[in-house]
Amino acid sequence: MQPHLKDRLVELRLCLEALPTDIPIPKESKYNFSNFSPDANWTTDIGEVGAVNRELEVRFGNRADGLKLVEQGPEIEAVVDVFETWIEKYPGDIILEKWVDDTLEAAQGLILPKSSHRSNDHPDIEPASSGLKTPNSPLINRLKGSKKKKTNIIESDMSIMHLYRDAEPIPAKGKGGARVDPLMDLISVNTYLKSNAQKMIVRCAGAEYGCTMTWATPRWKARVFGHALQCRKLDKINPTLRDRVHTAMAGESLGGRVKGYEPTTVASTSSESTMLLCAPLKQKSIYPSQRKARISALKDQLDFDVLKLICVGGIPPSKVDSKEWKEMWKHGNPDYEPASSAVLTETQIPNEAARIKTLQLQHLRTCDDLTITFDGNMTKMPQSVYTVHVITPVRRVFLVEGDESSEESHTGAKIHEVLRKVMLRIGVEQFGGVASDNTGNTTLARSLIQEEFSWIIILPDSCHRMSLLCKDIGNIKFFRPVINIPEVNNCFIEDRFATDKFEVELRQLLTVLAPIAKAITCLESTHSTVSDVYLFWLAVTATIHQIITEDITGLPTEVTEEIQRAVNYRFDQMVNDAPSDVYFTGFLLDPQFRGADILHDLNPLVTATCNEAPDEPDVENNDSELYVTDPEDIAEDSSKKVDSFGGEAFDAASIINLDSTMLADVLADKDLAPAVPKNTITLVPASTFIQEKVLTEADWDMT
């Protein structure tokens, strides 16, 4: 039986023994797995494996809504023995393995702590956990469906030591034998299940705080280390345990070993040294030792090359188990034996990842003014993962953390703890900013980071806010028929009224959204700055204002007013209400905008604004190289930030002092990457999006 199946069966037995007490133990079991045998008639008709599958279907009952366990006790626990018996008889049978997965999922679903919400008013209020016999299993929670589901799951720290009886440590008999890694004894323990005292297994040391992970004996170092890297229960035993595991794995990586070899060490082993053809020496030849060292070095080098090919090329690791792959290497170099997919995925790749992460941390500790960013997502498995990136001043982006948090409530405090650990590992004094989207828990996490480290600048995600602006405009009632098309076919048949109407309405929507989409594309560049955020929000606002005031789209007045409200709301949210005024300050301090009109007349809508043009600086008599408004004067009146639009006195051309031919392309002509050839995106004049004839209400009247 394969090791991973043994592990799943051990986990299944553990879960079945730990089912909640509210599940009954009947006097007469409907399962009766202690007396299991396939029906003889079914065996004759469909074969023995098919008959076993049929018998399992009969005993478990209807599975239309998934497999349900309706009782506990020795009869349901005996299903593990049934699985072991028939899987050993028919190894590799996917139907039997599917039964193991489904039963394990059903048992974990019953053990999973249920949450009782105390309040739904705040996104960071944690629900209270229910009192169950055991905590949530750390195995993958195989939820059905591919869509992201909002779950409120609380990790439990309840000990499950009552399920085990630890084995006595075996003293060494002498100096010989395999060396025992002391780190393995700190993170794993040989034990017995009290329900099966004859079979030794290995448990995670975190079982004292609720970890239910177990392995079959003998313990495999790669698997134990791989789990230890992700097990946060070990932090409660010793906060340095996981870091020590990480260091140990990095020390055993292929890249580290290959880097330490001399170039001549990995020479070809096909020819013998000519020195061995001389008269035999009295001393023992060193050639066998040299050849063994060369073969070992060559194997490490080729294993490392294969690892890079698999990872960089996105090739499934299972390909290295194919007959063709092994034959290729046998013909190419008989001295090389390629690693199996199990060794590749459970030892070589994790060790190399640990080495790369160590090199990342070493580099980041030498950098200043780092920015930490984070976001959460759901994988297809599904797993809830929070990724943490660190950006250097030269725009290099490093993925430094992938925190799998499926079993925890994703509160702001939890995210703050993940970020804090990353910052402490690198050095908090190296950081200058924190950026993320603007949901409730991420906003709280940013605030907690700034509260603890006061010099950190909060940078709200500008692209996220622009995306929300697109959503706001799309939710306007006028545009809903364009987005939610009732009958698609009617909209794509030529020379029909419905087709023409749909095309015009779609062009109207695209005309309004085009400047926002182009701005998002530019701001997603790694070369964008806080100054660019302010610039592109001004450009988006001015362009949409121009589209509305010049009546390019022919939209009704009530629709343009809703668009104005949406733009003003998001502009205030992003710029005027931004923490620390970071985007406006960055624009103010950017030398290329020192002559921008917006800095001389911050709010053209206020009544006190002078209609005369601002005085031009005396270039001949002015000793200052940078002529901008005094920052102290700006600070005197916080209301002087630029408003978006909303009055006849507002002129889009007065926003930025650019050449008139560049104003229409203000979104595109911003040079985001001076070190590379300029890549511009031309903003087509809005009038070209709409056909010359703007249809009136009479045109829409089908009568």
Secondary structure, DSSP 8 states (H G I E B T S, - for coil): --HHHHHHHHHHHHHHHT--TTS---SS-S--GGG----HHHHHHH-HHHHHHHHHHHHH---TT-------SHHHHTHHHHHHHHHHHSTT-HHHHHHHHHHHHHHHHHHS--EE-S-SSSTT---EE---SS----S----SSSS-------------GGGEEE-------SS-S----HHHHHHEEEEEETTEEEEEEEEEGGGGGT---EEESS--HHHHHHHHHH-TTHHHH-TTHHHHHHHHHHHT-HHHHHHTS-GGGG---SS--GGGGS---SS--SHHHHHHHHHHHHHHHHHHHHHHHHHHHT--GGGGGSHHHHHHHHHH-TT-----HHHIIIIIHHHHHHHHHHHHHHHHTT--SEEEEEEEEE-SS--EEEEEEEE-TT--EEEEEEEE-TTS---HHHHHHHHHHHHHHH-GGGEEEEEE---HHHHHHHHHHHHHSTT-EEEE-HHHHHHHHHHHHHTSGGGHHHHS-S-SGGGSSTT-HHHHHHHHHHHHHHHHHHHHHHHHHHHTSTT--HHHHHHHHHHHHHHHHHHHHTTSS---HHHHHHHHHHHHHHHIIIIIT-GGGHHHHHHHH-GGGTT-HHHHSS-TTSTT--SS------TTT---S-----HHHHHH-GGGS-----STT--GGGSS---HHHHTTTTT---S-TTS---------GGGGS-SS---HHHH---
